[in-house]
């Protein structure tokens, strides 16, 4: 191994300004992104004699073929640009958040005319305010049920709300007392907005004024012998007490903070996050992190905070962030968060009292999460490594297939033909790089495979797609292509490979019997032993490609509402046209009740019920 890297910049070439740098591989992929207050000083650490570098740092710099940097005016700007590049390029040597668990949130859609409260895992609803995360869906539903007794706000869907406001007929949830929006006919839009504001204020701080007001009203009603109203206020007070009891008071009742506990070893880390509002724990979540390079605890905390708040709404950033260790750039981080929040933010270390006790609790949770992750990862990693080695040997490849792409074709009796591409890297699915292909015209599955592979391989000629669009790159070449099928499908895929001029990419077909893999130009298949780990990896790839293709094909069918309705016995073209004309949209037809469908001339109760049931299934 050479003592120095061939792409080391010339002396004096690297500026001494603050900035952001990135190492690139031979395929143009960004391998690592970092920032520095002094670029020359920071990058000189990477270009020290190779034998002095940490093993994983040495692997990164020897894998790279180039380093680039961008000078920025201030350290805060470098923090912002580093976050944007990490998010855009997903560099493999930066820390990786491996826990893909999605926690449920309670969301209030404040941008709507009549805001709605709902349970969701989608953090990108325009204008929504979020509370949580909650460890379980039932926990957030329990909270909503309790809160609606005190703050009756809208719960129905947007379609139901729009229909109710247009027709003057209350929405169905409103008819059974489960929706308190204007669509229920009980309040005006302005009155409902005031109730929503109280709901949000309570959830943000557990405001005790609501409990005091309800107590006073209950006593006034009781003194006036209005026992029925007093009972209503009593039940509402019990609901508020139940919500407050569920969230323990851990800090002073005027304290809003986020607290992060971290447990780590040389390779991995786990983070436990407490969301504290009004002194009470309002949400909790855990994530595990892979540390590809050797970084300090402060640098890890910095990247955790970047991840937590990089895309957060201003209302989601608290006044105080409590961490186990201060990052070196904590002043810049505070400015970074203040710019997003619009108000002052403090990053502090928990040293004593209630905060220190809560940090110990969070660290204990993080430690337990790390132990669970390591236990699972140990077995998974060894299994994946063995599977890739088995596959390399079985297919006679020169290296293990670290990136595998698998393709499948799905159709409905020759219509709505779609193709799927799933990607596994290091034996794990990369769902952000899955792709689906719509196929307008085809003669059979082999023609479909040829079309899909031709279109995919053509994208390898677009090395700068990610820089131009901001979307995850599509152009990284795999070591192995798998297609669902035998010799005909493999021949079609091989033809696409040959026409593209691509070399160095292995190809195999997965026969219906999973222990058989067909290779181009071979008369006999490769037989995988049933005990081979490669067999289970191939099976998982085939099943995942099939699942993804079916999912996309069904989505196309749902969009093709005429095809869906045509499957209902007794429903011809004239009635389908009349249905769509009467209801105005597919969404309105799906929301319609049996009675509403039955109102259409020529559609009786039996046919209306069949249409409603079929749309519900579809």
PABA-934647 format. One line per 4 residues: their letters; for each residue x, y, z of C-alpha. Coordinates in steps of 0.02 Angstrom, whole numbers, plus 32768, in hexadecimal, padded with zeros to 4 digits. Example, Ala and Ser with C-alpha at 12.3 -4.5 7.8 and 13.67 -1.06 7.14 Angstrom:
BEGIN
as = 8267 7F1F 8186 ~ 82AC 7FCB 8165
end
This chain:
BEGIN
xxxx = 8000 8000 8000 ~ 8044 80AD 7FD1 ~ 8074 811E 8061 ~ 8014 81B1 8016
xxxx = 7F73 81C3 7FB4 ~ 7F86 81ED 7EFA ~ 7EFC 8272 7F01 ~ 7F49 82D1 7F92
xxxx = 7F3A 838D 7F6C ~ 7FD9 83EF 7F50 ~ 8022 8451 7FE3 ~ 7FC6 84F5 7FFA
xxxx = 7F37 84C1 7F86 ~ 7EB9 84A6 8012 ~ 7E78 854B 805A ~ 7E77 8574 8113
xxxx = 7DC2 85B2 810E ~ 7D2E 855A 815D ~ 7CD6 84E4 80E6 ~ 7C91 8438 80BC
xxxx = 7CF1 83AB 8067 ~ 7CC0 8308 8016 ~ 7D20 826D 7FE1 ~ 7CE6 8219 7F3F
xxxx = 7CFB 8168 7EFD ~ 7D2C 8134 7E4D ~ 7C75 812E 7E17 ~ 7C57 81E1 7E51
xxxx = 7BFA 81AC 7EEC ~ 7C13 821B 7F84 ~ 7C61 81AD 800B ~ 7C71 8226 809B
xxxx = 7C3F 82D9 80C5 ~ 7C8D 8342 814F ~ 7CA1 83F7 8184 ~ 7D31 845A 81CB
xxxx = 7D56 8503 8215 ~ 7DFE 84F8 81BB ~ 7DF8 8489 8121 ~ 7EB5 847A 810E
xxxx = 7ECE 8446 81C3 ~ 7E3F 83C9 81C1 ~ 7E67 8376 811A ~ 7F1E 8365 8147
xxxx = 7EE8 82E1 81C6 ~ 7EA7 8274 8138 ~ 7F46 8284 80D3 ~ 7FBC 824F 815D
xxxx = 8023 81B1 813C ~ 7FA7 8123 8124 ~ 7FEF 80B4 81AC ~ 7FC7 813B 822D
xxxx = 7F0D 8144 8201 ~ 7E82 80E8 825A ~ 7E57 8048 81FB ~ 7DAB 8082 81C4
xxxx = 7DE9 8130 8195 ~ 7E72 80DE 812D ~ 7DEF 8074 80D5 ~ 7D8A 810F 80AA
xxxx = 7E1B 8176 8064 ~ 7E61 80E3 8000 ~ 7DB4 80BE 7FB8 ~ 7DA5 8174 7F82
xxxx = 7DFA 81B7 7EE6 ~ 7DD8 8270 7EFD ~ 7DB4 82F5 7F80 ~ 7D52 8395 7F62
xxxx = 7D2B 8428 7FD4 ~ 7CBC 84C1 7FD8 ~ 7CEC 855E 8038 ~ 7C60 85B4 809A
xxxx = 7C5A 865C 80F5 ~ 7C3B 861D 81A7 ~ 7C40 8581 8213 ~ 7B82 8583 821C
xxxx = 7B79 857E 815E ~ 7BED 84E7 815E ~ 7B79 848F 81D9 ~ 7AE3 84B2 8168
xxxx = 7B3C 847A 80C9 ~ 7B7F 83DC 811C ~ 7ACE 83AB 8150 ~ 7A8A 83CB 80A1
xxxx = 7B12 8363 804E ~ 7B00 82D2 80C8 ~ 7A45 82D1 80A8 ~ 7A5B 82E0 7FEB
xxxx = 7AE8 8263 7FCC ~ 7ACD 81E5 805A ~ 7B89 81C3 8068 ~ 7BB0 8111 80A0
xxxx = 7C3D 8145 8117 ~ 7BD5 81C4 8178 ~ 7B71 8186 820C ~ 7ADA 811C 81D9
xxxx = 7A34 8114 8232 ~ 7A0A 805C 8224 ~ 796B 8054 828C ~ 78E3 806E 8209
xxxx = 7856 8064 8287 ~ 77D5 80EB 8265 ~ 7781 812E 8301 ~ 76CE 816E 82FF
xxxx = 76A9 8225 8322 ~ 760F 8289 834F ~ 75FA 830F 82C8 ~ 758A 83A8 82BE
xxxx = 7577 83EC 820D ~ 757A 84A6 8239 ~ 7584 84DC 8182 ~ 74D3 8498 8162
xxxx = 7437 8504 816D ~ 73FC 8491 81F9 ~ 7497 843B 8240 ~ 748E 8380 8259
xxxx = 74E0 8313 82DE ~ 7525 826E 82A1 ~ 75A2 81E1 82BE ~ 762B 81DE 823C
xxxx = 76DD 81A7 8219 ~ 76EE 8229 818F ~ 7756 82BD 81CC ~ 773E 8324 812E
xxxx = 7688 835B 8134 ~ 7684 8412 8100 ~ 765F 8488 818F ~ 7647 83FD 8210
xxxx = 767F 8404 82C6 ~ 76BE 8360 830F ~ 76C0 8319 83BF ~ 771E 827E 83F2
xxxx = 7768 8209 83BA ~ 7704 8185 8415 ~ 774A 80D6 8430 ~ 76AA 8082 83F5
xxxx = 7616 80B0 8388 ~ 759C 8085 8412 ~ 75F2 8103 8484 ~ 75D3 8194 840E
xxxx = 7520 815A 83ED ~ 74FF 8153 84A8 ~ 7540 8205 84B9 ~ 74D0 8242 842B
xxxx = 7436 81ED 8475 ~ 7456 823F 851E ~ 747A 82EA 84D4 ~ 73DF 82EB 8465
xxxx = 7373 82E4 8500 ~ 73BC 838D 8533 ~ 73E4 83D9 8489 ~ 7367 8394 8408
xxxx = 73BD 83B7 8361 ~ 73B2 836D 82B3 ~ 73E6 82B8 8295 ~ 738F 8291 81EF
xxxx = 73E9 8284 8147 ~ 73FC 831A 80D4 ~ 7382 82CC 8058 ~ 72FE 82B3 80DF
xxxx = 7317 8364 811D ~ 7306 83B0 8070 ~ 726A 834B 8049 ~ 7219 8378 80F0
xxxx = 723B 8431 80DA ~ 71F6 842F 8028 ~ 7159 83CD 8051 ~ 7137 840E 8100
xxxx = 7127 835A 813C ~ 719C 832E 81CE ~ 722C 82B9 81AA ~ 7217 8206 81E5
xxxx = 7293 8215 8278 ~ 7235 82B2 82AC ~ 718F 8255 82A9 ~ 71D1 81D6 8327
xxxx = 7228 8257 8394 ~ 72DB 8232 835B ~ 72FB 82D6 82FE ~ 72E7 8384 8345
xxxx = 7313 83EB 82AB ~ 72A4 8466 824E ~ 7270 83D3 81E2 ~ 7212 838D 8279
xxxx = 719F 8424 827B ~ 71C4 844B 8332 ~ 7242 84D9 8321 ~ 7275 855F 82A6
xxxx = 731E 8564 8251 ~ 7359 85F0 82C4 ~ 731B 8597 8361 ~ 7371 84F7 8329
xxxx = 7415 8554 830A ~ 7411 8595 83BD ~ 73FA 84E4 8400 ~ 748C 84A9 8393
xxxx = 74FB 8534 83D7 ~ 74D2 84FC 8489 ~ 74F7 8447 845A ~ 75A1 8475 8411
xxxx = 75CA 84E5 84A6 ~ 75A2 8457 851E ~ 7607 83D7 84BD ~ 769C 844B 84B1
xxxx = 76A6 8470 8568 ~ 7628 840B 85CB ~ 75E1 84B4 85FC ~ 7599 84A7 86AB
xxxx = 7521 8538 868A ~ 74AA 84C0 8633 ~ 74A1 8454 86CE ~ 7485 84EE 873B
xxxx = 73FC 8531 86C8 ~ 73A1 848A 86C2 ~ 73AB 847A 877F ~ 7361 8528 8795
xxxx = 72D5 8504 8718 ~ 72AD 845F 876C ~ 729E 84B4 8815 ~ 7232 8541 87CD
xxxx = 71BC 84C4 877A ~ 71B1 845D 8818 ~ 718A 84F7 8880 ~ 7101 8525 8804
xxxx = 70BB 8473 8815 ~ 70E1 8456 875D ~ 7120 83A8 877F ~ 7118 8370 86C9
xxxx = 7194 83F8 8693 ~ 71FD 83D6 872D ~ 720A 8320 86FA ~ 7245 8352 864B
xxxx = 72CC 83C3 8694 ~ 72FD 8338 870D ~ 7314 82BC 867E ~ 737C 833A 861C
xxxx = 73E8 835B 86B5 ~ 7404 82A0 86CA ~ 743B 8296 8613 ~ 74BA 8321 862D
xxxx = 74F9 82CF 86CC ~ 750B 822A 866D ~ 7574 827C 85E3 ~ 75E3 82D4 8662
xxxx = 75F7 8235 86C7 ~ 762E 81D4 862C ~ 76BE 8250 8613 ~ 7728 8258 86B0
xxxx = 7764 8301 86F1 ~ 7822 82F8 86E5 ~ 7856 83AF 86DE ~ 7809 8454 871B
xxxx = 775E 846F 86CB ~ 779B 8501 8662 ~ 782A 849D 8614 ~ 782D 8473 855A
xxxx = 78C2 8409 8528 ~ 7900 8378 84C0 ~ 7977 82FF 8515 ~ 79E8 8284 84BA
xxxx = 7A39 81EF 8510 ~ 7AC4 8197 84AF ~ 7B19 80EF 84C5 ~ 7BA6 80BE 844F
xxxx = 7C37 804B 842C ~ 7CBB 804F 83A3 ~ 7C45 8021 8315 ~ 7B93 8048 834B
xxxx = 7B2B 80BF 83B4 ~ 7A79 80CD 83F1 ~ 7A19 816D 8415 ~ 7983 817E 8488
xxxx = 7920 8220 8474 ~ 78A9 8269 84F7 ~ 7833 82F4 84BD ~ 7808 835E 8556
xxxx = 7781 83E4 854F ~ 773E 843D 85E7 ~ 77B4 83D6 8651 ~ 7762 8332 861A
xxxx = 77A1 82AA 85A6 ~ 7734 82BC 850B ~ 7791 8245 849A ~ 7820 81C8 8493
xxxx = 787C 816B 840A ~ 791B 8106 83EE ~ 798E 80F5 8358 ~ 7A2B 8092 8336
xxxx = 7ABF 80D8 82D8 ~ 7B4F 8089 8278 ~ 7BF1 80EB 8288 ~ 7C58 80C2 81EF
xxxx = 7CE7 8135 8222 ~ 7D31 814F 82CE ~ 7CE2 81F0 830F ~ 7CDB 8242 83BA
xxxx = 7C42 8248 8429 ~ 7C30 8302 8407 ~ 7C32 82E7 834A ~ 7BB1 825E 835C
xxxx = 7B3F 82D0 83C2 ~ 7B54 8357 833E ~ 7B19 82E3 82B4 ~ 7A8A 82A4 8320
xxxx = 7A4C 8357 8338 ~ 7A60 837C 827F ~ 79F5 82E5 8257 ~ 7973 830E 82DD
xxxx = 7958 83C5 82AE ~ 7994 83D8 81FA ~ 78E4 83D1 81B3 ~ 7881 83F7 8252
xxxx = 77F8 8479 825A ~ 7820 8510 82C9 ~ 779D 84D8 8348 ~ 77F5 842F 8359
xxxx = 789A 847C 8392 ~ 7899 8499 844F ~ 78E7 8524 84B7 ~ 7967 84AB 84FF
xxxx = 79C2 8411 84BC ~ 7A15 83A2 853E ~ 7AA3 8330 8505 ~ 7B22 82BD 855A
xxxx = 7BB9 831C 8515 ~ 7BCB 83C4 84BF ~ 7C04 83C1 8408 ~ 7C9B 842A 83DF
xxxx = 7C2C 8491 836D ~ 7BA1 84AA 83ED ~ 7BA1 8568 83D5 ~ 7B86 8551 831A
xxxx = 7B02 84CD 833B ~ 7AA4 8545 83AC ~ 7AA6 85C8 8322 ~ 7A70 8543 82A4
xxxx = 79DA 8515 8311 ~ 79B1 85C9 833E ~ 79A6 85F5 8285 ~ 7929 8568 826D
xxxx = 78C3 8588 830A ~ 78C4 8646 82FF ~ 78EC 8651 83B9 ~ 797A 8629 842E
xxxx = 79AF 8573 8444 ~ 7A29 8531 84C7 ~ 7A8B 848F 84BC ~ 7ABB 8453 856A
xxxx = 7B06 83BE 85C3 ~ 7A9F 836E 864E ~ 7B0E 837D 86E8 ~ 7AA1 836F 8784
xxxx = 79F1 8360 87C9 ~ 7958 832E 8764 ~ 79AE 8344 86BC ~ 7A3E 82D2 86ED
xxxx = 79C3 824F 872B ~ 7962 8258 8688 ~ 7A04 824B 8625 ~ 7A31 81AC 8685
xxxx = 7986 8166 8657 ~ 799D 8193 859F ~ 7A4D 814B 859D ~ 7A0D 80A9 85EB
xxxx = 7989 809D 8562 ~ 7A0D 80BF 84DE ~ 7A7F 803A 8529 ~ 79F4 7FB9 8523
xxxx = 79CC 7FE8 846F ~ 7A85 7FD6 8441 ~ 7A8E 7F29 8491 ~ 79F4 7EF0 8430
xxxx = 7A3B 7F37 8390 ~ 7AE5 7EE5 83A8 ~ 7A96 7E3D 83D0 ~ 7A2E 7E41 8332
xxxx = 7AB8 7E8C 82C7 ~ 7B38 7E0A 82F8 ~ 7AD1 7D7B 82B7 ~ 7A8F 7DDD 8223
xxxx = 7B3B 7E1A 81ED ~ 7B8D 7D70 81F2 ~ 7AF9 7D25 8194 ~ 7AFC 7DAC 810F
xxxx = 7BB8 7D9D 80FA ~ 7BAA 7CE2 80E4 ~ 7B1B 7CF5 8069 ~ 7B7D 7D6E 7FFC
xxxx = 7C16 7CFD 8001 ~ 7BAD 7C66 7FD0 ~ 7B5F 7CC7 7F40 ~ 7C09 7D02 7F04
xxxx = 7C49 7C4F 7F02 ~ 7BAE 7C06 7EB1 ~ 7BAF 7C84 7E23 ~ 7C6D 7C85 7E0B
xxxx = 7C79 7D40 7E2D ~ 7D20 7D95 7E4F ~ 7CD7 7DF6 7EE2 ~ 7C42 7DEA 7F57
xxxx = 7BA6 7E3E 7F0F ~ 7B95 7ECD 7F8B ~ 7B0F 7F1F 7F1E ~ 7A8B 7EAD 7ED2
xxxx = 79F7 7EE4 7E69 ~ 7964 7E6E 7E4E ~ 78DC 7E84 7DCA ~ 782C 7E3F 7DBB
xxxx = 7799 7E59 7D45 ~ 76E3 7E60 7D7B ~ 7641 7E72 7D19 ~ 7587 7E50 7D20
xxxx = 7557 7DDB 7C93 ~ 75D0 7E36 7C20 ~ 7599 7EE6 7C53 ~ 75E6 7F67 7CC7
xxxx = 7693 7F1C 7CAC ~ 7716 7F5D 7D26 ~ 77C9 7F32 7D52 ~ 781F 7F41 7DFA
xxxx = 78D3 7F5A 7E2E ~ 7907 7F3A 7EE2 ~ 79B5 7F5E 7F24 ~ 7A16 7F04 7FAB
xxxx = 7ABB 7F4A 7FE9 ~ 7B27 7EE1 805E ~ 7A96 7E66 8067 ~ 7A19 7EEA 80A3
xxxx = 798A 7F3A 8041 ~ 79A3 7FEF 8009 ~ 78EE 8021 7FF5 ~ 7919 80D4 7FCB
xxxx = 7966 8092 7F2A ~ 78D7 8020 7EF5 ~ 788D 804D 7E4B ~ 77F0 801D 7DEC
xxxx = 77D8 801F 7D30 ~ 7736 8035 7CD0 ~ 7737 7FD1 7C2E ~ 76C0 8017 7BAA
xxxx = 76D1 7F8E 7B27 ~ 7720 7EE2 7B30 ~ 7712 7E37 7AE1 ~ 7740 7DCB 7B76
xxxx = 77A7 7DC5 7C16 ~ 784C 7DB5 7BBA ~ 7828 7E52 7B56 ~ 77F6 7EAA 7BF7
xxxx = 7899 7E76 7C4C ~ 78FB 7EB6 7BB5 ~ 78A1 7F5D 7BBB ~ 78BA 7F75 7C76
xxxx = 7973 7F47 7C74 ~ 7992 7FB5 7BDD ~ 7943 804A 7C34 ~ 799E 802A 7CD7
xxxx = 7A4A 8011 7C87 ~ 7A36 80B1 7C23 ~ 7A30 8111 7CC8 ~ 7AE2 80DD 7CEE
xxxx = 7B15 8163 7C70 ~ 7AD0 81EB 7CE3 ~ 7B55 81FC 7D6B ~ 7B1A 82A8 7DA4
xxxx = 7A62 8282 7DB9 ~ 7A62 829C 7E75 ~ 7ABA 8344 7E6B ~ 7A3C 8382 7DEC
xxxx = 799B 8341 7E39 ~ 79BF 8326 7EF2 ~ 7975 8277 7EE5 ~ 79D6 81DC 7F1B
xxxx = 7A4A 81A6 7E90 ~ 7A0F 8120 7E19 ~ 7AB2 8105 7DBE ~ 7B22 809C 7E2F
xxxx = 7B49 7FF9 7DD3 ~ 7B22 7F56 7E2D ~ 7B99 7EC3 7E37 ~ 7B08 7E4B 7E15
xxxx = 7A63 7E52 7DB7 ~ 79DD 7DD2 7DE1 ~ 793F 7DB8 7D7B ~ 78A9 7D51 7DAA
xxxx = 78A3 7CC4 7D2C ~ 7908 7C40 7CD4 ~ 796C 7C36 7C33 ~ 78F8 7CA3 7BC5
xxxx = 78F5 7D32 7C42 ~ 79B2 7D26 7C5C ~ 79CE 7D2B 7B9F ~ 7964 7DC8 7B92
xxxx = 79C4 7E1B 7C20 ~ 7A6B 7DE6 7BD4 ~ 7A37 7E36 7B2F ~ 7A11 7EDA 7B8A
xxxx = 7ABA 7ED2 7BE0 ~ 7B14 7EB3 7B3C ~ 7AB8 7F40 7AE4 ~ 7AE4 7FB9 7B71
xxxx = 7B9D 7F8E 7B60 ~ 7BAA 7F6D 7C1A ~ 7C2D 7EF3 7C57 ~ 7C5C 7EB7 7D03
xxxx = 7BA6 7E9E 7D3A ~ 7B76 7DEA 7D63 ~ 7ACA 7DAA 7D31 ~ 7A5E 7D19 7D6C
xxxx = 79A9 7CE2 7D63 ~ 7946 7CA0 7DF7 ~ 78E6 7C07 7DC1 ~ 7842 7BD7 7E14
xxxx = 78A3 7B58 7E78 ~ 790E 7BCE 7EDE ~ 79A4 7B5C 7EE6 ~ 79BF 7B77 7E2B
xxxx = 7A17 7C0F 7DE3 ~ 7A25 7C1E 7D26 ~ 7ABE 7C72 7CDD ~ 7ACF 7CB8 7C2B
xxxx = 7B04 7C37 7BA9 ~ 7B07 7BA7 7C27 ~ 7AA7 7B0A 7BFC ~ 7A8F 7AD9 7CB0
xxxx = 7A5F 7B42 7D47 ~ 7AC6 7B5F 7DE3 ~ 7A7C 7AFA 7E73 ~ 7A82 7B52 7F1B
xxxx = 7A88 7AD9 7FAF ~ 79F0 7AE9 801F ~ 7A65 7B09 80B1 ~ 7AB7 7B9B 8055
xxxx = 7A9C 7C48 809E ~ 7A9D 7C87 7FEA ~ 79FD 7C27 7FCB ~ 799F 7C8B 804F
xxxx = 79E7 7D2F 8011 ~ 79B0 7D08 7F5F ~ 7905 7CD7 7F9E ~ 78F4 7D7A 7FFD
xxxx = 7929 7DDD 7F63 ~ 78AD 7D82 7EF4 ~ 781F 7D95 7F71 ~ 7845 7E4E 7F8D
xxxx = 7848 7E70 7ED2 ~ 77A4 7E12 7EBD ~ 7753 7E70 7F4E ~ 778C 7F19 7F0C
xxxx = 774F 7EF2 7E5C ~ 76A5 7EB8 7E9A ~ 7694 7F53 7F08 ~ 76B8 7FC7 7E76
xxxx = 7645 7F66 7E03 ~ 75B6 7F72 7E81 ~ 75D1 802D 7E93 ~ 75BE 803E 7DD7
xxxx = 751F 7FD9 7DDF ~ 74DA 8048 7E69 ~ 74FE 80E1 7DFE ~ 74A8 808D 7D6C
xxxx = 73FD 809A 7DBC ~ 73A2 8061 7D20 ~ 7401 7FBC 7D23 ~ 73D4 7FA7 7DDA
xxxx = 731C 7FCB 7DBF ~ 7317 7F5B 7D26 ~ 733A 7EC7 7D99 ~ 7292 7EE2 7DF4
xxxx = 7210 7E6A 7DAB ~ 717D 7EC6 7D5D ~ 71D9 7F6C 7D48 ~ 71EE 7F9D 7C92
xxxx = 7240 8032 7C3C ~ 71A3 809E 7C43 ~ 718D 8089 7CFE ~ 7248 80A3 7D1E
xxxx = 7240 8147 7CBE ~ 71A3 817A 7D1D ~ 71F7 8155 7DC5 ~ 7291 81BC 7D9E
xxxx = 7226 824B 7D59 ~ 71B3 824B 7DF0 ~ 723A 824B 7E77 ~ 72B5 82B8 7E18
xxxx = 7354 8260 7E4E ~ 739B 81B7 7E7A ~ 73BD 81F2 7F2D ~ 7307 8225 7F45
xxxx = 72CA 817E 7F00 ~ 733B 811F 7F78 ~ 72FA 8186 800B ~ 7243 816D 7FDB
xxxx = 71D3 80FF 8045 ~ 7166 8073 8001 ~ 70CD 80E3 8014 ~ 711E 816F 7FB0
xxxx = 7150 80F8 7F23 ~ 70A0 80B1 7F23 ~ 7058 815E 7EFF ~ 7099 8153 7E4D
xxxx = 7011 811C 7DD2 ~ 7026 8069 7D97 ~ 708B 802F 7E2D ~ 702D 7FC9 7EAE
xxxx = 705C 7F9C 7F60 ~ 70B5 7EFB 7F31 ~ 7120 7F4A 7EA9 ~ 7146 7FE2 7F17
xxxx = 7183 7F6E 7FA2 ~ 71F0 7F0E 7F26 ~ 723E 7FB0 7EE4 ~ 7260 7FF1 7F94
xxxx = 72AE 7F4C 7FCC ~ 731B 7F3E 7F30 ~ 735E 7FF0 7F42 ~ 7383 7FD1 7FFA
xx = 73EA 7F37 7FCC ~ 7443 7F8F 7F3E
end
